[in-house]
C-alpha cells in the first residue's frame, strides 16, 4: 500500500492487459507499440480493433 499526502492511503490496482487495450480503444488514445525482436522499430497510432488474442488493428 502506498501513501499519498497527509495520511491518505492510495491503493495500487493491477489492471488486466486486455482491459487496458479496451480502455485505449474507447478513449481513442494514441499508443506506441515496441516490437519485441526489433527494439529500434515502433508502430504508433490509434487502436481501431483487437481480438481475444490481443492482435491489434492500428490506424
PDB file of N, H, CA, C and O in Angstrom:
ATOM      1  N   UNK A   1       0.840  -1.173   0.000  1.00  0.00           N
ATOM      2  CA  UNK A   1       0.000   0.000   0.000  1.00  0.00           C
ATOM      3  C   UNK A   1       0.886   1.236   0.000  1.00  0.00           C
ATOM      4  O   UNK A   1       1.834   1.310   0.782  1.00  0.00           O
ATOM      5  N   UNK A   2       0.606   2.182  -0.836  1.00  0.00           N
ATOM      6  H   UNK A   2      -0.164   2.123  -1.471  1.00  0.00           H
ATOM      7  CA  UNK A   2       1.373   3.425  -0.928  1.00  0.00           C
ATOM      8  C   UNK A   2       0.629   4.528  -0.182  1.00  0.00           C
ATOM      9  O   UNK A   2      -0.593   4.489  -0.042  1.00  0.00           O
ATOM     10  N   UNK A   3       1.372   5.490   0.282  1.00  0.00           N
ATOM     11  H   UNK A   3       2.365   5.522   0.168  1.00  0.00           H
ATOM     12  CA  UNK A   3       0.773   6.619   0.994  1.00  0.00           C
ATOM     13  C   UNK A   3       0.927   7.881   0.167  1.00  0.00           C
ATOM     14  O   UNK A   3       1.937   8.083  -0.508  1.00  0.00           O
ATOM     15  N   UNK A   4      -0.086   8.722   0.232  1.00  0.00           N
ATOM     16  H   UNK A   4      -0.906   8.557   0.780  1.00  0.00           H
ATOM     17  CA  UNK A   4      -0.103   9.934  -0.587  1.00  0.00           C
ATOM     18  C   UNK A   4      -0.573  11.100   0.271  1.00  0.00           C
ATOM     19  O   UNK A   4      -1.633  11.033   0.893  1.00  0.00           O
ATOM     20  N   UNK A   5       0.203  12.151   0.305  1.00  0.00           N
ATOM     21  H   UNK A   5       1.065  12.206  -0.200  1.00  0.00           H
ATOM     22  CA  UNK A   5      -0.220  13.358   1.003  1.00  0.00           C
ATOM     23  C   UNK A   5      -0.223  13.204   2.504  1.00  0.00           C
ATOM     24  O   UNK A   5       0.706  12.636   3.078  1.00  0.00           O
ATOM     25  N   UNK A   6      -1.261  13.707   3.143  1.00  0.00           N
ATOM     26  H   UNK A   6      -2.016  14.169   2.677  1.00  0.00           H
ATOM     27  CA  UNK A   6      -1.344  13.758   4.595  1.00  0.00           C
ATOM     28  C   UNK A   6      -2.083  12.545   5.139  1.00  0.00           C
ATOM     29  O   UNK A   6      -3.240  12.654   5.546  1.00  0.00           O
ATOM     30  N   UNK A   7      -1.432  11.404   5.150  1.00  0.00           N
ATOM     31  H   UNK A   7      -0.492  11.316   4.819  1.00  0.00           H
ATOM     32  CA  UNK A   7      -2.013  10.207   5.733  1.00  0.00           C
ATOM     33  C   UNK A   7      -3.061   9.519   4.884  1.00  0.00           C
ATOM     34  O   UNK A   7      -3.685   8.563   5.345  1.00  0.00           O
ATOM     35  N   UNK A   8      -3.277   9.969   3.663  1.00  0.00           N
ATOM     36  H   UNK A   8      -2.771  10.746   3.288  1.00  0.00           H
ATOM     37  CA  UNK A   8      -4.251   9.317   2.799  1.00  0.00           C
ATOM     38  C   UNK A   8      -3.607   8.096   2.157  1.00  0.00           C
ATOM     39  O   UNK A   8      -2.472   8.157   1.683  1.00  0.00           O
ATOM     40  N   UNK A   9      -4.340   6.987   2.148  1.00  0.00           N
ATOM     41  H   UNK A   9      -5.262   6.938   2.533  1.00  0.00           H
ATOM     42  CA  UNK A   9      -3.826   5.767   1.534  1.00  0.00           C
ATOM     43  C   UNK A   9      -4.235   5.724   0.067  1.00  0.00           C
ATOM     44  O   UNK A   9      -5.389   5.982  -0.276  1.00  0.00           O
ATOM     45  N   UNK A  10      -3.277   5.396  -0.790  1.00  0.00           N
ATOM     46  H   UNK A  10      -2.339   5.187  -0.511  1.00  0.00           H
ATOM     47  CA  UNK A  10      -3.545   5.223  -2.214  1.00  0.00           C
ATOM     48  C   UNK A  10      -3.298   3.758  -2.531  1.00  0.00           C
ATOM     49  O   UNK A  10      -2.194   3.248  -2.338  1.00  0.00           O
ATOM     50  N   UNK A  11      -4.324   3.091  -3.015  1.00  0.00           N
ATOM     51  H   UNK A  11      -5.220   3.505  -3.172  1.00  0.00           H
ATOM     52  CA  UNK A  11      -4.204   1.671  -3.313  1.00  0.00           C
ATOM     53  C   UNK A  11      -3.874   1.491  -4.789  1.00  0.00           C
ATOM     54  O   UNK A  11      -4.560   2.028  -5.659  1.00  0.00           O
ATOM     55  N   UNK A  12      -2.821   0.732  -5.061  1.00  0.00           N
ATOM     56  H   UNK A  12      -2.264   0.296  -4.354  1.00  0.00           H
ATOM     57  CA  UNK A  12      -2.457   0.432  -6.443  1.00  0.00           C
ATOM     58  C   UNK A  12      -3.223  -0.810  -6.883  1.00  0.00           C
ATOM     59  O   UNK A  12      -3.282  -1.805  -6.161  1.00  0.00           O
ATOM     60  N   UNK A  13      -3.801  -0.739  -8.063  1.00  0.00           N
ATOM     61  H   UNK A  13      -3.752   0.070  -8.650  1.00  0.00           H
ATOM     62  CA  UNK A  13      -4.639  -1.820  -8.564  1.00  0.00           C
ATOM     63  C   UNK A  13      -4.009  -2.383  -9.825  1.00  0.00           C
ATOM     64  O   UNK A  13      -3.581  -1.634 -10.704  1.00  0.00           O
ATOM     65  N   UNK A  14      -3.952  -3.715  -9.913  1.00  0.00           N
ATOM     66  H   UNK A  14      -4.299  -4.324  -9.199  1.00  0.00           H
ATOM     67  CA  UNK A  14      -3.459  -4.371 -11.119  1.00  0.00           C
ATOM     68  C   UNK A  14      -4.572  -4.366 -12.165  1.00  0.00           C
ATOM     69  O   UNK A  14      -5.722  -4.686 -11.864  1.00  0.00           O
ATOM     70  N   UNK A  15      -4.217  -4.001 -13.391  1.00  0.00           N
ATOM     71  H   UNK A  15      -3.283  -3.741 -13.636  1.00  0.00           H
ATOM     72  CA  UNK A  15      -5.186  -3.957 -14.487  1.00  0.00           C
ATOM     73  C   UNK A  15      -4.790  -5.023 -15.501  1.00  0.00           C
ATOM     74  O   UNK A  15      -3.624  -5.120 -15.884  1.00  0.00           O
ATOM     75  N   UNK A  16      -5.760  -5.820 -15.933  1.00  0.00           N
ATOM     76  H   UNK A  16      -6.707  -5.741 -15.621  1.00  0.00           H
ATOM     77  CA  UNK A  16      -5.503  -6.843 -16.939  1.00  0.00           C
ATOM     78  C   UNK A  16      -5.145  -6.167 -18.264  1.00  0.00           C
ATOM     79  O   UNK A  16      -5.749  -5.153 -18.613  1.00  0.00           O
ATOM     80  N   UNK A  17      -4.175  -6.708 -19.010  1.00  0.00           N
ATOM     81  H   UNK A  17      -3.684  -7.532 -18.726  1.00  0.00           H
ATOM     82  CA  UNK A  17      -3.773  -6.097 -20.286  1.00  0.00           C
ATOM     83  C   UNK A  17      -4.933  -5.914 -21.265  1.00  0.00           C
ATOM     84  O   UNK A  17      -4.999  -4.902 -21.963  1.00  0.00           O
ATOM     85  N   UNK A  18      -5.843  -6.881 -21.322  1.00  0.00           N
ATOM     86  H   UNK A  18      -5.790  -7.703 -20.755  1.00  0.00           H
ATOM     87  CA  UNK A  18      -6.971  -6.789 -22.259  1.00  0.00           C
ATOM     88  C   UNK A  18      -7.881  -5.616 -21.891  1.00  0.00           C
ATOM     89  O   UNK A  18      -8.446  -4.966 -22.770  1.00  0.00           O
ATOM     90  N   UNK A  19      -8.022  -5.347 -20.584  1.00  0.00           N
ATOM     91  H   UNK A  19      -7.563  -5.876 -19.870  1.00  0.00           H
ATOM     92  CA  UNK A  19      -8.841  -4.215 -20.129  1.00  0.00           C
ATOM     93  C   UNK A  19      -8.177  -2.887 -20.470  1.00  0.00           C
ATOM     94  O   UNK A  19      -8.855  -1.914 -20.800  1.00  0.00           O
ATOM     95  N   UNK A  20      -6.858  -2.851 -20.389  1.00  0.00           N
ATOM     96  H   UNK A  20      -6.307  -3.641 -20.121  1.00  0.00           H
ATOM     97  CA  UNK A  20      -6.121  -1.638 -20.732  1.00  0.00           C
ATOM     98  C   UNK A  20      -6.241  -1.345 -22.230  1.00  0.00           C
ATOM     99  O   UNK A  20      -6.439  -0.197 -22.628  1.00  0.00           O
ATOM    100  N   UNK A  21      -6.120  -2.383 -23.055  1.00  0.00           N
ATOM    101  H   UNK A  21      -5.959  -3.316 -22.732  1.00  0.00           H
ATOM    102  CA  UNK A  21      -6.283  -2.217 -24.504  1.00  0.00           C
ATOM    103  C   UNK A  21      -7.687  -1.712 -24.820  1.00  0.00           C
ATOM    104  O   UNK A  21      -7.856  -0.839 -25.670  1.00  0.00           O
ATOM    105  N   UNK A  22      -8.696  -2.260 -24.137  1.00  0.00           N
ATOM    106  H   UNK A  22      -8.559  -2.970 -23.446  1.00  0.00           H
ATOM    107  CA  UNK A  22     -10.080  -1.831 -24.362  1.00  0.00           C
ATOM    108  C   UNK A  22     -10.269  -0.368 -23.962  1.00  0.00           C
ATOM    109  O   UNK A  22     -10.984   0.370 -24.642  1.00  0.00           O
ATOM    110  N   UNK A  23      -9.639   0.058 -22.871  1.00  0.00           N
ATOM    111  H   UNK A  23      -9.058  -0.541 -22.320  1.00  0.00           H
ATOM    112  CA  UNK A  23      -9.723   1.460 -22.441  1.00  0.00           C
ATOM    113  C   UNK A  23      -9.089   2.384 -23.479  1.00  0.00           C
ATOM    114  O   UNK A  23      -9.631   3.446 -23.787  1.00  0.00           O
ATOM    115  N   UNK A  24      -7.923   1.970 -24.024  1.00  0.00           N
ATOM    116  H   UNK A  24      -7.483   1.107 -23.774  1.00  0.00           H
ATOM    117  CA  UNK A  24      -7.280   2.773 -25.073  1.00  0.00           C
ATOM    118  C   UNK A  24      -8.161   2.851 -26.316  1.00  0.00           C
ATOM    119  O   UNK A  24      -8.220   3.894 -26.967  1.00  0.00           O
ATOM    120  N   UNK A  25      -8.840   1.765 -26.646  1.00  0.00           N
ATOM    121  H   UNK A  25      -8.792   0.918 -26.117  1.00  0.00           H
ATOM    122  CA  UNK A  25      -9.757   1.741 -27.792  1.00  0.00           C
ATOM    123  C   UNK A  25     -10.919   2.709 -27.566  1.00  0.00           C
ATOM    124  O   UNK A  25     -11.252   3.496 -28.453  1.00  0.00           O
ATOM    125  N   UNK A  26     -11.531   2.655 -26.391  1.00  0.00           N
ATOM    126  H   UNK A  26     -11.261   2.017 -25.671  1.00  0.00           H
ATOM    127  CA  UNK A  26     -12.672   3.520 -26.083  1.00  0.00           C
ATOM    128  C   UNK A  26     -12.295   4.996 -26.086  1.00  0.00           C
ATOM    129  O   UNK A  26     -13.047   5.835 -26.581  1.00  0.00           O
ATOM    130  N   UNK A  27     -11.123   5.308 -25.529  1.00  0.00           N
ATOM    131  H   UNK A  27     -10.512   4.626 -25.127  1.00  0.00           H
ATOM    132  CA  UNK A  27     -10.690   6.704 -25.415  1.00  0.00           C
ATOM    133  C   UNK A  27     -10.035   7.229 -26.687  1.00  0.00           C
ATOM    134  O   UNK A  27      -9.690   8.407 -26.773  1.00  0.00           O
ATOM    135  N   UNK A  28      -9.867   6.354 -27.668  1.00  0.00           N
ATOM    136  H   UNK A  28     -10.147   5.397 -27.598  1.00  0.00           H
ATOM    137  CA  UNK A  28      -9.166   6.699 -28.914  1.00  0.00           C
ATOM    138  C   UNK A  28      -7.780   7.275 -28.621  1.00  0.00           C
ATOM    139  O   UNK A  28      -7.340   8.240 -29.246  1.00  0.00           O
ATOM    140  N   UNK A  29      -7.107   6.651 -27.648  1.00  0.00           N
ATOM    141  H   UNK A  29      -7.465   5.867 -27.141  1.00  0.00           H
ATOM    142  CA  UNK A  29      -5.771   7.102 -27.243  1.00  0.00           C
ATOM    143  C   UNK A  29      -4.743   6.740 -28.302  1.00  0.00           C
ATOM    144  O   UNK A  29      -4.856   5.710 -28.967  1.00  0.00           O
ATOM    145  N   UNK A  30      -3.760   7.581 -28.450  1.00  0.00           N
ATOM    146  H   UNK A  30      -3.669   8.418 -27.910  1.00  0.00           H
ATOM    147  CA  UNK A  30      -2.644   7.299 -29.355  1.00  0.00           C
ATOM    148  C   UNK A  30      -1.660   6.420 -28.584  1.00  0.00           C
ATOM    149  O   UNK A  30      -1.232   6.775 -27.485  1.00  0.00           O
ATOM    150  N   UNK A  31      -1.304   5.275 -29.163  1.00  0.00           N
ATOM    151  H   UNK A  31      -1.652   4.987 -30.056  1.00  0.00           H
ATOM    152  CA  UNK A  31      -0.399   4.341 -28.488  1.00  0.00           C
ATOM    153  C   UNK A  31       0.857   4.134 -29.324  1.00  0.00           C
ATOM    154  O   UNK A  31       0.902   4.479 -30.505  1.00  0.00           O
ATOM    155  N   UNK A  32       1.864   3.568 -28.693  1.00  0.00           N
ATOM    156  H   UNK A  32       1.827   3.288 -27.734  1.00  0.00           H
ATOM    157  CA  UNK A  32       3.111   3.230 -29.375  1.00  0.00           C
ATOM    158  C   UNK A  32       3.454   1.793 -29.011  1.00  0.00           C
ATOM    159  O   UNK A  32       3.568   1.461 -27.831  1.00  0.00           O
ATOM    160  N   UNK A  33       3.618   0.938 -30.015  1.00  0.00           N
ATOM    161  H   UNK A  33       3.526   1.207 -30.974  1.00  0.00           H
ATOM    162  CA  UNK A  33       3.951  -0.475 -29.826  1.00  0.00           C
ATOM    163  C   UNK A  33       5.417  -0.670 -30.169  1.00  0.00           C
ATOM    164  O   UNK A  33       5.864  -0.320 -31.262  1.00  0.00           O
ATOM    165  N   UNK A  34       6.163  -1.232 -29.223  1.00  0.00           N
ATOM    166  H   UNK A  34       5.801  -1.516 -28.335  1.00  0.00           H
ATOM    167  CA  UNK A  34       7.580  -1.544 -29.449  1.00  0.00           C
ATOM    168  C   UNK A  34       7.668  -3.011 -29.839  1.00  0.00           C
ATOM    169  O   UNK A  34       7.188  -3.877 -29.107  1.00  0.00           O
ATOM    170  N   UNK A  35       8.275  -3.298 -30.979  1.00  0.00           N
ATOM    171  H   UNK A  35       8.666  -2.595 -31.573  1.00  0.00           H
ATOM    172  CA  UNK A  35       8.393  -4.677 -31.437  1.00  0.00           C
ATOM    173  C   UNK A  35       9.426  -5.429 -30.600  1.00  0.00           C
ATOM    174  O   UNK A  35      10.474  -4.886 -30.249  1.00  0.00           O
ATOM    175  N   UNK A  36       9.114  -6.683 -30.287  1.00  0.00           N
ATOM    176  H   UNK A  36       8.263  -7.124 -30.572  1.00  0.00           H
ATOM    177  CA  UNK A  36       9.912  -7.476 -29.351  1.00  0.00           C
ATOM    178  C   UNK A  36      11.334  -7.730 -29.848  1.00  0.00           C
ATOM    179  O   UNK A  36      12.296  -7.469 -29.126  1.00  0.00           O
ATOM    180  N   UNK A  37      11.474  -8.231 -31.059  1.00  0.00           N
ATOM    181  H   UNK A  37      10.692  -8.444 -31.645  1.00  0.00           H
ATOM    182  CA  UNK A  37      12.801  -8.606 -31.550  1.00  0.00           C
ATOM    183  C   UNK A  37      13.486  -7.492 -32.336  1.00  0.00           C
ATOM    184  O   UNK A  37      14.651  -7.627 -32.711  1.00  0.00           O
ATOM    185  N   UNK A  38      12.782  -6.405 -32.585  1.00  0.00           N
ATOM    186  H   UNK A  38      11.836  -6.295 -32.279  1.00  0.00           H
ATOM    187  CA  UNK A  38      13.360  -5.262 -33.296  1.00  0.00           C
ATOM    188  C   UNK A  38      13.118  -4.018 -32.445  1.00  0.00           C
ATOM    189  O   UNK A  38      12.187  -3.250 -32.688  1.00  0.00           O
ATOM    190  N   UNK A  39      13.976  -3.838 -31.442  1.00  0.00           N
ATOM    191  H   UNK A  39      14.732  -4.462 -31.244  1.00  0.00           H
ATOM    192  CA  UNK A  39      13.800  -2.772 -30.469  1.00  0.00           C
ATOM    193  C   UNK A  39      13.829  -1.372 -31.039  1.00  0.00           C
ATOM    194  O   UNK A  39      13.322  -0.435 -30.422  1.00  0.00           O
ATOM    195  N   UNK A  40      14.422  -1.222 -32.219  1.00  0.00           N
ATOM    196  H   UNK A  40      14.833  -1.983 -32.720  1.00  0.00           H
ATOM    197  CA  UNK A  40      14.501   0.118 -32.811  1.00  0.00           C
ATOM    198  C   UNK A  40      13.278   0.453 -33.667  1.00  0.00           C
ATOM    199  O   UNK A  40      13.167   1.576 -34.159  1.00  0.00           O
ATOM    200  N   UNK A  41      12.357  -0.499 -33.855  1.00  0.00           N
ATOM    201  H   UNK A  41      12.447  -1.411 -33.455  1.00  0.00           H
ATOM    202  CA  UNK A  41      11.173  -0.254 -34.670  1.00  0.00           C
ATOM    203  C   UNK A  41       9.946  -0.127 -33.772  1.00  0.00           C
ATOM    204  O   UNK A  41       9.696  -0.980 -32.921  1.00  0.00           O
ATOM    205  N   UNK A  42       9.185   0.949 -33.974  1.00  0.00           N
ATOM    206  H   UNK A  42       9.389   1.642 -34.665  1.00  0.00           H
ATOM    207  CA  UNK A  42       7.982   1.195 -33.190  1.00  0.00           C
ATOM    208  C   UNK A  42       6.834   1.533 -34.132  1.00  0.00           C
ATOM    209  O   UNK A  42       7.028   2.167 -35.169  1.00  0.00           O
ATOM    210  N   UNK A  43       5.640   1.101 -33.755  1.00  0.00           N
ATOM    211  H   UNK A  43       5.483   0.586 -32.912  1.00  0.00           H
ATOM    212  CA  UNK A  43       4.437   1.389 -34.528  1.00  0.00           C
ATOM    213  C   UNK A  43       3.555   2.282 -33.667  1.00  0.00           C
ATOM    214  O   UNK A  43       3.299   1.972 -32.503  1.00  0.00           O
ATOM    215  N   UNK A  44       3.093   3.388 -34.235  1.00  0.00           N
ATOM    216  H   UNK A  44       3.301   3.640 -35.180  1.00  0.00           H
ATOM    217  CA  UNK A  44       2.310   4.348 -33.459  1.00  0.00           C
ATOM    218  C   UNK A  44       0.992   4.629 -34.153  1.00  0.00           C
ATOM    219  O   UNK A  44       0.939   4.732 -35.378  1.00  0.00           O
ATOM    220  N   UNK A  45      -0.075   4.755 -33.372  1.00  0.00           N
ATOM    221  H   UNK A  45      -0.032   4.671 -32.376  1.00  0.00           H
ATOM    222  CA  UNK A  45      -1.383   5.077 -33.922  1.00  0.00           C
ATOM    223  C   UNK A  45      -2.475   4.845 -32.902  1.00  0.00           C
ATOM    224  O   UNK A  45      -2.202   4.653 -31.717  1.00  0.00           O
ATOM    225  N   UNK A  46      -3.722   4.862 -33.369  1.00  0.00           N
ATOM    226  H   UNK A  46      -3.943   5.017 -34.331  1.00  0.00           H
ATOM    227  CA  UNK A  46      -4.883   4.637 -32.506  1.00  0.00           C
ATOM    228  C   UNK A  46      -5.429   3.238 -32.769  1.00  0.00           C
ATOM    229  O   UNK A  46      -5.476   2.789 -33.914  1.00  0.00           O
ATOM    230  N   UNK A  47      -5.836   2.557 -31.714  1.00  0.00           N
ATOM    231  H   UNK A  47      -5.798   2.922 -30.783  1.00  0.00           H
ATOM    232  CA  UNK A  47      -6.397   1.212 -31.846  1.00  0.00           C
ATOM    233  C   UNK A  47      -7.808   1.331 -32.413  1.00  0.00           C
ATOM    234  O   UNK A  47      -8.646   2.054 -31.873  1.00  0.00           O
ATOM    235  N   UNK A  48      -8.060   0.618 -33.503  1.00  0.00           N
ATOM    236  H   UNK A  48      -7.379   0.031 -33.942  1.00  0.00           H
ATOM    237  CA  UNK A  48      -9.408   0.593 -34.073  1.00  0.00           C
ATOM    238  C   UNK A  48     -10.080  -0.755 -33.838  1.00  0.00           C
ATOM    239  O   UNK A  48     -11.288  -0.885 -34.039  1.00  0.00           O
ATOM    240  N   UNK A  49      -9.312  -1.760 -33.415  1.00  0.00           N
ATOM    241  H   UNK A  49      -8.331  -1.653 -33.252  1.00  0.00           H
ATOM    242  CA  UNK A  49      -9.885  -3.061 -33.111  1.00  0.00           C
ATOM    243  C   UNK A  49      -8.846  -4.002 -32.537  1.00  0.00           C
ATOM    244  O   UNK A  49      -7.642  -3.787 -32.681  1.00  0.00           O
ATOM    245  N   UNK A  50      -9.337  -5.064 -31.875  1.00  0.00           N
ATOM    246  H   UNK A  50     -10.315  -5.238 -31.759  1.00  0.00           H
ATOM    247  CA  UNK A  50      -8.467  -6.119 -31.353  1.00  0.00           C
ATOM    248  C   UNK A  50      -9.316  -7.357 -31.098  1.00  0.00           C
ATOM    249  O   UNK A  50     -10.544  -7.285 -31.084  1.00  0.00           O
ATOM    250  N   UNK A  51      -8.653  -8.495 -30.895  1.00  0.00           N
ATOM    251  H   UNK A  51      -7.654  -8.554 -30.906  1.00  0.00           H
ATOM    252  CA  UNK A  51      -9.393  -9.726 -30.607  1.00  0.00           C
ATOM    253  C   UNK A  51      -8.913 -10.344 -29.298  1.00  0.00           C
ATOM    254  O   UNK A  51      -8.078  -9.766 -28.603  1.00  0.00           O
ATOM    255  N   UNK A  52      -9.443 -11.522 -28.965  1.00  0.00           N
ATOM    256  H   UNK A  52     -10.121 -11.991 -29.529  1.00  0.00           H
ATOM    257  CA  UNK A  52      -9.128 -12.161 -27.680  1.00  0.00           C
ATOM    258  C   UNK A  52      -7.665 -12.587 -27.575  1.00  0.00           C
ATOM    259  O   UNK A  52      -7.181 -12.853 -26.475  1.00  0.00           O
ATOM    260  N   UNK A  53      -6.955 -12.655 -28.703  1.00  0.00           N
ATOM    261  H   UNK A  53      -7.348 -12.439 -29.596  1.00  0.00           H
ATOM    262  CA  UNK A  53      -5.528 -12.996 -28.690  1.00  0.00           C
ATOM    263  C   UNK A  53      -4.656 -11.740 -28.626  1.00  0.00           C
ATOM    264  O   UNK A  53      -3.431 -11.827 -28.709  1.00  0.00           O
ATOM    265  N   UNK A  54      -5.280 -10.587 -28.482  1.00  0.00           N
ATOM    266  H   UNK A  54      -6.275 -10.515 -28.415  1.00  0.00           H
ATOM    267  CA  UNK A  54      -4.631  -9.280 -28.401  1.00  0.00           C
ATOM    268  C   UNK A  54      -3.913  -8.899 -29.694  1.00  0.00           C
ATOM    269  O   UNK A  54      -2.925  -8.166 -29.664  1.00  0.00           O
ATOM    270  N   UNK A  55      -4.412  -9.400 -30.836  1.00  0.00           N
ATOM    271  H   UNK A  55      -5.215  -9.995 -30.860  1.00  0.00           H
ATOM    272  CA  UNK A  55      -3.974  -8.879 -32.129  1.00  0.00           C
ATOM    273  C   UNK A  55      -4.600  -7.501 -32.270  1.00  0.00           C
ATOM    274  O   UNK A  55      -5.790  -7.327 -32.008  1.00  0.00           O
ATOM    275  N   UNK A  56      -3.808  -6.525 -32.680  1.00  0.00           N
ATOM    276  H   UNK A  56      -2.841  -6.666 -32.892  1.00  0.00           H
ATOM    277  CA  UNK A  56      -4.279  -5.145 -32.745  1.00  0.00           C
ATOM    278  C   UNK A  56      -4.469  -4.682 -34.178  1.00  0.00           C
ATOM    279  O   UNK A  56      -3.723  -5.078 -35.074  1.00  0.00           O
ATOM    280  N   UNK A  57      -5.474  -3.841 -34.389  1.00  0.00           N
ATOM    281  H   UNK A  57      -6.080  -3.520 -33.661  1.00  0.00           H
ATOM    282  CA  UNK A  57      -5.644  -3.101 -35.635  1.00  0.00           C
ATOM    283  C   UNK A  57      -5.393  -1.648 -35.271  1.00  0.00           C
ATOM    284  O   UNK A  57      -6.121  -1.061 -34.471  1.00  0.00           O
ATOM    285  N   UNK A  58      -4.349  -1.070 -35.870  1.00  0.00           N
ATOM    286  H   UNK A  58      -3.757  -1.547 -36.520  1.00  0.00           H
ATOM    287  CA  UNK A  58      -3.940   0.289 -35.526  1.00  0.00           C
ATOM    288  C   UNK A  58      -4.065   1.170 -36.756  1.00  0.00           C
ATOM    289  O   UNK A  58      -3.649   0.793 -37.852  1.00  0.00           O
ATOM    290  N   UNK A  59      -4.639   2.341 -36.564  1.00  0.00           N
ATOM    291  H   UNK A  59      -4.977   2.647 -35.674  1.00  0.00           H
ATOM    292  CA  UNK A  59      -4.798   3.296 -37.659  1.00  0.00           C
ATOM    293  C   UNK A  59      -3.917   4.489 -37.382  1.00  0.00           C
ATOM    294  O   UNK A  59      -3.886   5.430 -38.175  1.00  0.00           O
TER     295      UNK A  59
END
